Amino acid sequence: MTNGFGERFHIEIYGASHAPSLGVRIEGVPANMELSEADFAADLERRRSGRRGTTPRREGDVPHILSGVKDSVTDGTLLEIAFCNENTRSSDYEQFRFHPRPSHVDLVARRKYGEEFDLRGGGPFSGRMTLPMVAAGVVAKRILGSGVHFTTTIVEIGGERDSAKFDEVVEAAMRDGDSVGGVIECRISGIECGVGEPMFDSVESVAAHILFAIPAVKGVEFGSGFAGVALRGSARNDAIIDADGRTRTNNEGGINGGIANGNDIVVRVAIKPTPTISRQQQTYHFGNRQIEPLNAKGRHDACIALRAGVVVEAAMAIALADLTLQK
Ligand SMILES: Cc1cc2nc3c(=O)[nH]c(=O)nc-3n(C[C@H](O)[C@H](O)[C@H](O)COP(=O)(O)O)c2cc1C
Protein backbone atom coordinates (compact mmCIF):
# COMPACT_ATOMS: atom_id res chain seq x y z
CA MET A 1 0.00 0.00 0.00
CA THR A 2 1.61 3.31 -1.03
CA ASN A 3 0.50 6.65 0.30
CA GLY A 4 2.71 9.25 -1.31
CA PHE A 5 1.95 12.34 -3.38
CA GLY A 6 3.98 15.04 -5.13
CA GLU A 7 7.26 15.41 -7.00
CA ARG A 8 9.19 18.34 -5.47
CA PHE A 9 7.02 18.73 -2.37
CA HIS A 10 6.56 15.04 -1.62
CA ILE A 11 4.35 13.86 1.23
CA GLU A 12 3.91 10.37 2.69
CA ILE A 13 1.00 9.90 5.06
CA TYR A 14 1.18 6.98 7.50
CA GLY A 15 -0.79 5.43 10.35
CA ALA A 16 -4.47 4.67 10.73
CA SER A 17 -7.53 5.80 12.64
CA HIS A 18 -7.02 3.55 15.67
CA ALA A 19 -3.24 2.93 15.36
CA PRO A 20 -1.12 4.41 18.18
CA SER A 21 -0.14 7.30 15.90
CA LEU A 22 -0.45 8.81 12.44
CA GLY A 23 1.46 11.51 10.66
CA VAL A 24 3.19 12.84 7.58
CA ARG A 25 6.75 12.82 6.27
CA ILE A 26 7.57 15.61 3.84
CA GLU A 27 10.53 15.86 1.47
CA GLY A 28 11.33 19.06 -0.41
CA VAL A 29 10.77 21.58 2.37
CA PRO A 30 13.24 24.43 1.82
CA ALA A 31 15.69 25.25 4.61
CA ASN A 32 15.48 28.42 6.73
CA MET A 33 11.67 28.67 6.88
CA GLU A 34 10.25 29.58 10.27
CA LEU A 35 8.07 26.75 11.54
CA SER A 36 6.94 25.70 14.99
CA GLU A 37 4.24 23.44 16.40
CA ALA A 38 2.12 26.48 17.28
CA ASP A 39 1.85 27.36 13.57
CA PHE A 40 -0.42 24.35 13.01
CA ALA A 41 -3.02 25.28 15.64
CA ALA A 42 -5.41 27.43 13.58
CA ASP A 43 -5.85 24.99 10.67
CA LEU A 44 -6.01 21.91 12.91
CA GLU A 45 -8.73 23.61 14.95
CA ARG A 46 -10.81 24.18 11.79
CA ARG A 47 -10.78 20.41 11.14
CA ARG A 48 -11.58 19.34 14.69
CA SER A 49 -14.94 17.96 15.69
CA GLY A 50 -17.15 19.73 18.22
CA ARG A 51 -19.71 21.58 16.16
CA ARG A 52 -23.21 20.06 16.01
CA GLY A 53 -23.31 17.52 13.19
CA THR A 54 -19.70 16.39 13.74
CA THR A 55 -18.41 13.24 15.44
CA PRO A 56 -18.39 13.06 19.26
CA ARG A 57 -14.87 11.55 18.99
CA ARG A 58 -12.65 14.31 20.41
CA GLU A 59 -8.89 14.10 19.97
CA GLY A 60 -6.10 16.38 21.19
CA ASP A 61 -4.63 16.64 17.66
CA VAL A 62 -1.36 17.94 19.14
CA PRO A 63 1.34 18.05 16.43
CA HIS A 64 4.80 16.71 17.27
CA ILE A 65 7.58 17.80 14.92
CA LEU A 66 9.93 14.82 14.99
CA SER A 67 12.52 15.96 12.43
CA GLY A 68 13.40 18.69 9.95
CA VAL A 69 13.15 21.67 12.31
CA LYS A 70 15.76 23.11 14.68
CA ASP A 71 15.06 26.13 16.91
CA SER A 72 11.77 26.77 15.03
CA VAL A 73 13.52 26.93 11.63
CA THR A 74 13.41 24.22 8.93
CA ASP A 75 16.80 22.67 8.21
CA GLY A 76 16.05 21.38 4.70
CA THR A 77 15.94 17.71 5.70
CA LEU A 78 12.89 15.43 5.82
CA LEU A 79 10.17 17.02 7.95
CA GLU A 80 8.05 14.65 10.04
CA ILE A 81 4.94 15.66 11.95
CA ALA A 82 3.22 13.04 14.11
CA PHE A 83 -0.05 12.87 16.06
CA CYS A 84 -1.29 10.39 18.69
CA ASN A 85 -4.66 8.64 18.60
CA GLU A 86 -6.03 8.75 22.12
CA ASN A 87 -9.82 8.52 21.97
CA THR A 88 -10.49 5.24 20.16
CA ARG A 89 -13.43 2.86 20.68
CA SER A 90 -12.46 -0.03 18.44
CA SER A 91 -15.16 -2.54 19.50
CA ASP A 92 -17.77 -0.47 17.60
CA TYR A 93 -16.21 -1.66 14.32
CA GLU A 94 -16.26 -5.45 14.87
CA GLN A 95 -19.78 -5.74 13.41
CA PHE A 96 -18.64 -4.39 10.01
CA ARG A 97 -16.14 -7.21 9.44
CA PHE A 98 -18.95 -9.56 8.39
CA HIS A 99 -21.70 -7.04 7.81
CA PRO A 100 -20.17 -4.32 5.56
CA ARG A 101 -21.64 -0.84 5.61
CA PRO A 102 -23.25 0.36 2.38
CA SER A 103 -21.07 2.95 0.59
CA HIS A 104 -18.19 2.47 3.02
CA VAL A 105 -14.90 0.70 2.43
CA ASP A 106 -15.59 -2.46 4.49
CA LEU A 107 -16.42 -4.68 1.51
CA VAL A 108 -13.60 -3.61 -0.82
CA ALA A 109 -11.02 -3.72 2.00
CA ARG A 110 -12.15 -7.25 2.87
CA ARG A 111 -11.97 -8.38 -0.78
CA LYS A 112 -8.61 -6.68 -1.42
CA TYR A 113 -6.69 -7.25 1.84
CA GLY A 114 -8.55 -10.14 3.51
CA GLU A 115 -10.93 -10.66 6.39
CA GLU A 116 -8.35 -9.83 9.08
CA PHE A 117 -7.51 -6.38 7.73
CA ASP A 118 -7.59 -3.74 10.50
CA LEU A 119 -10.53 -1.48 9.70
CA ARG A 120 -11.08 -0.15 13.22
CA GLY A 121 -12.27 3.42 12.92
CA GLY A 122 -12.03 3.11 9.12
CA GLY A 123 -8.30 2.18 9.34
CA PRO A 124 -6.20 3.94 6.69
CA PHE A 125 -9.38 4.98 4.84
CA SER A 126 -10.64 7.06 7.75
CA GLY A 127 -11.36 10.77 7.63
CA ARG A 128 -8.77 10.88 10.44
CA MET A 129 -6.07 10.51 7.74
CA THR A 130 -6.87 14.06 6.69
CA LEU A 131 -5.31 15.32 9.95
CA PRO A 132 -1.72 14.89 8.66
CA MET A 133 -2.89 16.23 5.30
CA VAL A 134 -3.94 19.47 7.01
CA ALA A 135 -0.54 19.62 8.74
CA ALA A 136 1.22 19.22 5.37
CA GLY A 137 -1.06 21.96 4.04
CA VAL A 138 0.23 24.37 6.67
CA VAL A 139 3.80 23.75 5.47
CA ALA A 140 2.72 24.06 1.81
CA LYS A 141 1.04 27.43 2.52
CA ARG A 142 4.29 28.60 4.13
CA ILE A 143 6.14 27.70 0.91
CA LEU A 144 3.54 29.51 -1.23
CA GLY A 145 4.12 32.62 0.87
CA SER A 146 1.99 35.40 2.31
CA GLY A 147 0.92 36.66 -1.14
CA VAL A 148 -1.26 33.59 -1.69
CA HIS A 149 -4.69 33.68 0.00
CA PHE A 150 -7.25 30.92 0.43
CA THR A 151 -10.97 31.60 0.89
CA THR A 152 -12.91 28.43 1.56
CA THR A 153 -16.66 28.21 2.11
CA ILE A 154 -19.40 25.61 2.25
CA VAL A 155 -21.72 26.59 -0.60
CA GLU A 156 -24.26 23.78 -0.31
CA ILE A 157 -25.45 21.27 2.29
CA GLY A 158 -28.00 18.55 1.53
CA GLY A 159 -28.98 20.36 -1.70
CA GLU A 160 -29.65 23.65 0.20
CA ARG A 161 -27.70 26.72 -0.97
CA ASP A 162 -28.93 29.22 1.61
CA SER A 163 -26.25 29.13 4.31
CA ALA A 164 -28.73 30.42 6.90
CA LYS A 165 -30.52 27.07 6.58
CA PHE A 166 -27.48 24.78 6.80
CA ASP A 167 -27.83 24.08 10.56
CA GLU A 168 -31.49 23.25 10.10
CA VAL A 169 -30.71 20.79 7.26
CA VAL A 170 -28.05 19.03 9.34
CA GLU A 171 -30.33 18.97 12.38
CA ALA A 172 -33.19 17.39 10.39
CA ALA A 173 -30.87 14.65 9.07
CA MET A 174 -29.61 13.93 12.61
CA ARG A 175 -33.16 13.67 13.93
CA ASP A 176 -33.73 10.94 11.32
CA GLY A 177 -30.49 9.11 12.21
CA ASP A 178 -29.26 10.12 8.76
CA SER A 179 -26.49 12.15 7.11
CA VAL A 180 -26.06 14.89 4.47
CA GLY A 181 -23.44 15.81 1.88
CA GLY A 182 -22.16 19.20 0.83
CA VAL A 183 -20.19 21.26 -1.67
CA ILE A 184 -17.06 23.17 -0.67
CA GLU A 185 -15.67 26.03 -2.73
CA CYS A 186 -12.03 27.08 -2.45
CA ARG A 187 -10.75 30.32 -4.07
CA ILE A 188 -7.04 30.94 -4.22
CA SER A 189 -5.61 34.34 -5.11
CA GLY A 190 -1.97 35.19 -5.71
CA ILE A 191 -0.86 32.14 -7.72
CA GLU A 192 1.21 33.67 -10.46
CA CYS A 193 0.65 33.04 -14.15
CA GLY A 194 2.78 30.10 -15.32
CA VAL A 195 2.38 27.64 -12.43
CA GLY A 196 1.43 24.18 -13.77
CA GLU A 197 2.63 22.08 -16.70
CA PRO A 198 0.88 20.97 -19.87
CA MET A 199 -1.07 17.69 -19.76
CA PHE A 200 -0.30 15.31 -16.88
CA ASP A 201 1.00 17.87 -14.39
CA SER A 202 -1.64 20.44 -15.21
CA VAL A 203 -3.05 22.37 -12.24
CA GLU A 204 -6.36 20.55 -12.72
CA SER A 205 -4.73 17.09 -12.97
CA VAL A 206 -2.51 17.48 -9.91
CA ALA A 207 -5.22 19.19 -7.84
CA ALA A 208 -7.86 16.59 -8.76
CA HIS A 209 -5.41 13.78 -7.92
CA ILE A 210 -4.99 14.93 -4.33
CA LEU A 211 -8.58 16.18 -3.88
CA PHE A 212 -9.92 12.74 -4.79
CA ALA A 213 -7.61 11.26 -2.14
CA ILE A 214 -9.80 12.92 0.50
CA PRO A 215 -12.26 10.27 1.69
CA ALA A 216 -15.89 10.96 0.66
CA VAL A 217 -14.95 13.30 -2.23
CA LYS A 218 -17.04 12.31 -5.26
CA GLY A 219 -16.75 15.33 -7.55
CA VAL A 220 -14.35 18.15 -8.44
CA GLU A 221 -15.00 21.05 -10.81
CA PHE A 222 -12.99 24.13 -11.76
CA GLY A 223 -14.44 27.56 -12.56
CA SER A 224 -17.99 27.33 -13.85
CA GLY A 225 -17.49 23.56 -14.19
CA PHE A 226 -20.46 21.45 -15.30
CA ALA A 227 -22.98 24.31 -15.27
CA GLY A 228 -20.69 26.43 -17.49
CA VAL A 229 -20.90 24.05 -20.44
CA ALA A 230 -24.56 24.97 -20.92
CA LEU A 231 -23.43 28.48 -21.97
CA ARG A 232 -22.43 29.44 -25.49
CA GLY A 233 -18.77 30.24 -26.08
CA SER A 234 -19.59 33.92 -26.48
CA ALA A 235 -21.16 33.99 -23.02
CA ARG A 236 -18.63 31.74 -21.32
CA ASN A 237 -15.34 33.08 -22.73
CA ASP A 238 -13.37 35.13 -20.21
CA ALA A 239 -12.55 38.52 -21.78
CA ILE A 240 -8.94 39.59 -21.11
CA ILE A 241 -8.85 43.14 -19.75
CA ASP A 242 -5.17 43.94 -19.19
CA ALA A 243 -1.61 42.99 -20.08
CA ASP A 244 -1.32 40.85 -16.92
CA GLY A 245 -4.08 38.62 -18.29
CA ARG A 246 -6.77 39.63 -15.80
CA THR A 247 -10.19 38.58 -17.07
CA ARG A 248 -13.64 40.14 -16.64
CA THR A 249 -15.26 36.80 -15.76
CA ASN A 250 -13.58 33.66 -14.42
CA ASN A 251 -15.35 30.69 -15.98
CA GLU A 252 -11.98 29.00 -16.43
CA GLY A 253 -11.32 29.01 -12.68
CA GLY A 254 -7.93 30.63 -13.23
CA ILE A 255 -6.45 27.86 -15.40
CA ASN A 256 -5.82 27.59 -19.17
CA GLY A 257 -3.95 24.73 -20.81
CA GLY A 258 -3.36 23.35 -17.33
CA ILE A 259 -1.38 26.47 -16.39
CA ALA A 260 -2.44 29.13 -13.88
CA ASN A 261 -3.45 32.28 -15.80
CA GLY A 262 -2.98 34.65 -12.84
CA ASN A 263 -6.67 35.03 -11.97
CA ASP A 264 -8.13 33.37 -8.87
CA ILE A 265 -8.06 29.59 -8.96
CA VAL A 266 -11.57 28.40 -8.17
CA VAL A 267 -12.43 24.79 -7.35
CA ARG A 268 -15.59 23.18 -5.99
CA VAL A 269 -15.57 19.80 -4.30
CA ALA A 270 -18.56 17.50 -3.72
CA ILE A 271 -18.51 15.64 -0.40
CA LYS A 272 -20.97 12.76 -0.15
CA PRO A 273 -23.32 12.16 2.80
CA THR A 274 -21.51 10.22 5.56
CA PRO A 275 -21.92 6.52 4.76
CA THR A 276 -22.26 5.37 8.40
CA ILE A 277 -25.71 6.31 9.67
CA SER A 278 -27.58 5.16 12.75
CA ARG A 279 -30.76 4.49 10.77
CA GLN A 280 -31.25 0.85 9.91
CA GLN A 281 -29.98 -0.23 6.45
CA GLN A 282 -30.24 -3.50 4.55
CA THR A 283 -26.89 -5.01 3.52
CA TYR A 284 -25.27 -8.39 2.86
CA HIS A 285 -24.00 -10.40 5.85
CA PHE A 286 -20.97 -12.56 4.98
CA GLY A 287 -21.47 -14.88 8.00
CA ASN A 288 -25.16 -15.60 7.42
CA ARG A 289 -24.89 -15.25 3.61
CA GLN A 290 -27.98 -13.16 3.24
CA ILE A 291 -29.15 -9.55 3.24
CA GLU A 292 -29.88 -8.48 6.83
CA PRO A 293 -30.70 -5.22 8.64
CA LEU A 294 -27.60 -3.35 9.88
CA ASN A 295 -27.83 -1.08 12.92
CA ALA A 296 -24.46 0.66 12.72
CA LYS A 297 -22.74 1.55 15.99
CA GLY A 298 -19.99 4.10 16.51
CA ARG A 299 -19.39 7.84 16.58
CA HIS A 300 -19.74 9.57 13.24
CA ASP A 301 -20.04 12.93 11.51
CA ALA A 302 -23.57 13.58 10.26
CA CYS A 303 -22.12 16.04 7.74
CA ILE A 304 -18.48 15.56 6.71
CA ALA A 305 -18.52 18.83 4.73
CA LEU A 306 -18.63 20.76 8.03
CA ARG A 307 -15.05 19.63 8.73
CA ALA A 308 -13.68 19.20 5.23
CA GLY A 309 -13.16 22.83 4.13
CA VAL A 310 -9.69 23.12 5.59
CA VAL A 311 -8.84 19.69 4.18
CA VAL A 312 -9.74 20.84 0.64
CA GLU A 313 -7.66 23.96 1.25
CA ALA A 314 -4.68 21.87 2.44
CA ALA A 315 -4.94 19.60 -0.61
CA MET A 316 -4.91 22.61 -2.94
CA ALA A 317 -1.95 24.15 -1.06
CA ILE A 318 0.02 20.89 -1.35
CA ALA A 319 -0.71 20.59 -5.10
CA LEU A 320 0.17 24.24 -5.75
CA ALA A 321 3.34 24.13 -3.62
CA ASP A 322 4.48 21.08 -5.59
CA LEU A 323 3.81 22.79 -8.93
CA THR A 324 5.36 26.08 -7.76
CA LEU A 325 8.57 24.28 -6.78
CA GLN A 326 8.56 22.51 -10.19
CA LYS A 327 8.24 25.85 -11.96
C1 LIG B 1 -13.08 14.79 7.71
C2 LIG B 1 -13.78 13.49 7.36
C3 LIG B 1 -14.55 12.85 8.31
C4 LIG B 1 -15.22 11.65 8.00
N1 LIG B 1 -16.01 11.07 8.96
C5 LIG B 1 -16.69 9.93 8.66
C6 LIG B 1 -17.52 9.33 9.65
O1 LIG B 1 -17.67 9.81 10.77
N2 LIG B 1 -18.17 8.18 9.31
C7 LIG B 1 -18.06 7.60 8.07
O2 LIG B 1 -18.68 6.59 7.82
N3 LIG B 1 -17.28 8.17 7.12
C8 LIG B 1 -16.58 9.30 7.39
N4 LIG B 1 -15.78 9.86 6.44
C9 LIG B 1 -15.77 9.28 5.09
C10 LIG B 1 -15.15 7.91 4.96
O3 LIG B 1 -13.82 7.90 5.41
C11 LIG B 1 -15.25 7.47 3.47
O4 LIG B 1 -16.54 7.66 3.01
C12 LIG B 1 -14.90 6.01 3.31
O5 LIG B 1 -13.55 5.79 3.61
C13 LIG B 1 -15.18 5.48 1.88
O6 LIG B 1 -14.45 6.19 0.94
P1 LIG B 1 -15.17 6.99 -0.24
O7 LIG B 1 -16.34 7.69 0.35
O8 LIG B 1 -14.11 7.95 -0.72
O9 LIG B 1 -15.57 5.98 -1.27
C14 LIG B 1 -15.10 11.07 6.71
C15 LIG B 1 -14.29 11.71 5.75
C16 LIG B 1 -13.65 12.92 6.06
C17 LIG B 1 -12.84 13.62 5.01
The ligand as a MOL file (V3000), in Angstrom:
LIG
                    3D

  0  0  0     0  0            999 V3000
M  V30 BEGIN CTAB
M  V30 COUNTS 31 33 0 0 0
M  V30 BEGIN ATOM
M  V30 1 C -13.0820 14.7880 7.7100 0
M  V30 2 C -13.7780 13.4930 7.3590 0
M  V30 3 C -14.5530 12.8450 8.3130 0
M  V30 4 C -15.2190 11.6490 7.9980 0
M  V30 5 N -16.0080 11.0710 8.9640 0
M  V30 6 C -16.6900 9.9320 8.6630 0
M  V30 7 C -17.5240 9.3260 9.6470 0
M  V30 8 O -17.6680 9.8130 10.7690 0
M  V30 9 N -18.1680 8.1800 9.3130 0
M  V30 10 C -18.0580 7.6050 8.0710 0
M  V30 11 O -18.6850 6.5910 7.8160 0
M  V30 12 N -17.2780 8.1690 7.1230 0
M  V30 13 C -16.5830 9.2960 7.3920 0
M  V30 14 N -15.7820 9.8650 6.4370 0
M  V30 15 C -15.7670 9.2780 5.0860 0
M  V30 16 C -15.1550 7.9090 4.9550 0
M  V30 17 O -13.8190 7.9010 5.4060 0
M  V30 18 C -15.2460 7.4710 3.4740 0
M  V30 19 O -16.5410 7.6620 3.0080 0
M  V30 20 C -14.9040 6.0090 3.3080 0
M  V30 21 O -13.5470 5.7880 3.6100 0
M  V30 22 C -15.1820 5.4800 1.8830 0
M  V30 23 O -14.4500 6.1930 0.9370 0
M  V30 24 P -15.1680 6.9890 -0.2450 0
M  V30 25 O -16.3360 7.6940 0.3520 0
M  V30 26 O -14.1150 7.9510 -0.7240 0
M  V30 27 O -15.5720 5.9820 -1.2720 0
M  V30 28 C -15.1000 11.0680 6.7060 0
M  V30 29 C -14.2940 11.7110 5.7540 0
M  V30 30 C -13.6500 12.9220 6.0610 0
M  V30 31 C -12.8380 13.6160 5.0110 0
M  V30 END ATOM
M  V30 BEGIN BOND
M  V30 1 1 1 2
M  V30 2 1 2 3
M  V30 3 2 2 30
M  V30 4 2 3 4
M  V30 5 1 4 5
M  V30 6 1 4 28
M  V30 7 2 5 6
M  V30 8 1 6 7
M  V30 9 1 6 13
M  V30 10 2 7 8
M  V30 11 1 7 9
M  V30 12 1 9 10
M  V30 13 2 10 11
M  V30 14 1 10 12
M  V30 15 2 12 13
M  V30 16 1 13 14
M  V30 17 1 14 15
M  V30 18 1 14 28
M  V30 19 1 15 16
M  V30 20 1 16 17
M  V30 21 1 16 18
M  V30 22 1 18 19
M  V30 23 1 18 20
M  V30 24 1 20 21
M  V30 25 1 20 22
M  V30 26 1 22 23
M  V30 27 1 23 24
M  V30 28 2 24 25
M  V30 29 1 24 26
M  V30 30 1 24 27
M  V30 31 2 28 29
M  V30 32 1 29 30
M  V30 33 1 30 31
M  V30 END BOND
M  V30 END CTAB
M  END
